[in-house]
Amino acid sequence: MRNKLHYVIAKFVPVTYNVGSSYAHAKVENNNTLGSHTIMYLKYIKPPHLCTDNQRVAHMILSFTD
């Protein structure tokens, strides 16, 4: 049986945020009183390699299990 995912758009996230870091996921979960391992994945809506040199923030999609 597969859990249903819930999607959220986070606006104005610093482009320096590492979406592949499990430490960063745990920190977001802890700071927002979420359960451990509730974030399934994070990804920027616009791929980071397409960002301009002076771009500081971007929007991302988060998926949660709970």
trRosetta pair geometry for C-beta under 8 A, 3 or more apart (Angstrom, degrees):
i j d omega theta_ij theta_ji phi_ij phi_ji
3 65 4.9 22 133 -150 149 100
5 40 5.9 -71 -119 24 118 152
5 63 4.4 -2 -177 -174 125 114
5 64 6.8 135 -161 64 69 37
5 65 6.5 -46 -107 -92 64 52
6 63 6.9 145 70 -157 41 60
6 64 4.7 -29 63 63 97 94
6 65 7.7 168 16 -94 88 5
6 66 7.7 -76 16 80 125 7
7 61 6.0 -16 -162 -170 105 101
7 62 7.1 149 -153 79 53 49
7 63 5.4 -26 -95 -99 70 76
7 64 7.9 -178 -77 19 24 75
8 61 7.4 148 76 -157 42 54
8 62 4.8 -18 62 61 94 100
8 63 7.8 171 20 -86 72 30
8 64 6.9 30 -2 -7 112 113
9 45 7.6 23 -137 -57 104 128
9 59 6.0 6 -178 179 100 113
9 60 7.4 163 -154 84 57 37
9 61 5.9 -31 -100 -99 66 64
9 62 7.8 174 -91 18 18 78
10 13 5.3 56 118 -50 114 118
10 59 6.7 168 85 -157 52 63
10 60 5.1 -9 57 61 100 87
10 61 7.8 -179 18 -87 78 16
10 62 5.9 53 -17 -15 113 115
11 59 5.1 -21 -115 -108 56 96
12 57 4.4 1 -154 172 60 145
12 58 7.9 128 -118 48 23 14
12 59 7.2 7 -28 -81 37 68
13 17 5.4 -53 161 14 107 148
13 44 7.7 -140 71 -104 124 87
13 57 6.2 139 63 -157 29 82
13 58 6.1 -42 63 69 83 63
13 59 6.9 109 15 -121 95 23
13 60 5.1 -24 27 4 149 115
14 17 5.3 120 75 -28 80 92
14 56 6.5 -45 -133 164 73 73
14 57 5.8 -53 -93 -99 38 71
15 44 7.7 39 -125 -104 76 146
15 48 6.3 134 -165 -127 102 98
15 51 5.9 112 -130 -154 150 174
15 55 5.9 78 -33 115 152 95
15 56 6.3 -153 11 -178 104 22
15 57 6.4 -150 -28 -102 81 16
15 58 5.3 73 -84 -2 89 109
17 24 6.5 133 -169 -167 82 144
17 60 7.8 -89 82 -27 137 154
18 21 4.1 60 104 -12 117 118
18 24 5.3 172 69 -25 86 153
19 24 7.5 -101 -104 90 19 143
19 41 7.9 45 172 -179 106 71
19 42 4.4 -141 -145 95 98 103
19 43 6.0 96 -179 -98 157 41
19 44 6.7 -128 -42 -25 147 81
19 60 7.1 -171 -95 -142 125 144
21 24 3.9 78 83 4 112 108
21 25 6.9 -177 98 -9 62 79
22 25 5.4 -48 -150 35 40 115
22 26 6.3 42 151 -20 67 104
23 26 5.8 -55 -149 37 31 111
23 27 6.4 33 152 -22 64 106
24 27 5.6 -52 -147 34 32 113
24 28 6.5 33 154 -18 64 103
25 28 5.9 -56 -152 36 31 109
25 29 6.4 30 151 -17 65 108
25 39 4.8 -151 -158 74 104 134
25 42 7.1 -165 -95 -8 94 122
26 29 5.6 -55 -147 38 32 113
26 30 6.1 31 155 -19 66 109
26 36 7.3 8 -126 -135 87 80
27 30 5.8 -55 -144 39 29 110
27 31 6.1 25 159 -16 65 110
28 31 6.0 -57 -140 41 27 108
28 32 6.2 -1 166 6 63 117
28 34 7.6 2 121 30 73 132
28 39 6.5 48 85 -44 123 155
29 32 6.5 -79 -145 52 21 93
29 34 4.2 -96 -149 72 73 107
29 35 7.0 -61 -170 81 119 27
29 36 6.4 106 139 -108 151 37
29 37 7.7 14 -98 -21 166 21
29 38 6.0 138 -123 38 118 97
29 39 6.0 -128 -65 -8 105 109
30 33 7.8 25 -174 -75 29 33
30 34 7.7 -70 -42 46 22 76
34 38 4.7 -122 164 49 114 139
34 39 7.2 73 118 -37 154 88
34 64 7.4 -109 -148 -133 138 124
34 66 7.6 146 -163 76 92 103
35 38 4.7 101 66 -45 84 120
35 66 6.0 17 32 58 126 146
37 65 7.7 1 127 24 74 136
38 64 5.2 11 152 -154 94 90
38 65 5.3 -131 -150 44 61 88
38 66 4.9 -77 -135 38 117 99
39 42 6.5 -1 176 -44 123 97
39 62 6.2 -58 -137 -167 102 105
39 63 7.3 108 -161 76 57 53
39 64 6.1 -40 -98 -99 49 70
40 63 4.5 -47 56 98 109 103
40 64 6.8 176 0 -105 90 15
40 65 5.8 108 -50 -45 107 90
41 62 7.7 -176 94 -148 46 46
41 63 5.4 20 49 38 76 110
42 60 5.7 23 -177 160 92 133
42 61 7.3 166 -152 84 48 51
42 62 5.2 -10 -104 -104 82 74
42 63 7.8 -155 -72 19 43 69
43 60 6.2 175 91 -157 30 92
43 61 5.6 -9 61 55 81 93
44 47 6.4 130 84 -108 112 23
44 48 5.8 108 32 -51 156 78
44 58 5.2 21 -148 117 116 136
44 59 7.3 112 -157 82 68 44
44 60 4.9 -59 -100 -98 47 89
45 58 7.0 -159 41 163 84 100
45 59 4.8 0 11 89 127 95
45 60 6.3 -153 -19 -105 75 30
45 61 6.1 100 -73 -25 80 94
46 50 5.6 -111 170 79 95 118
46 51 6.6 114 116 -72 116 79
46 58 5.8 -120 51 -155 103 126
46 59 7.5 77 5 49 91 80
47 50 4.9 81 71 7 86 107
47 51 7.9 -134 102 -24 49 80
48 51 5.5 -33 -158 0 46 119
48 58 7.6 -146 -95 13 69 164
51 55 4.3 -118 -178 58 105 145
51 58 6.4 -85 -96 -67 126 134
52 55 4.6 114 56 -28 79 103
55 58 6.7 47 157 -59 124 96
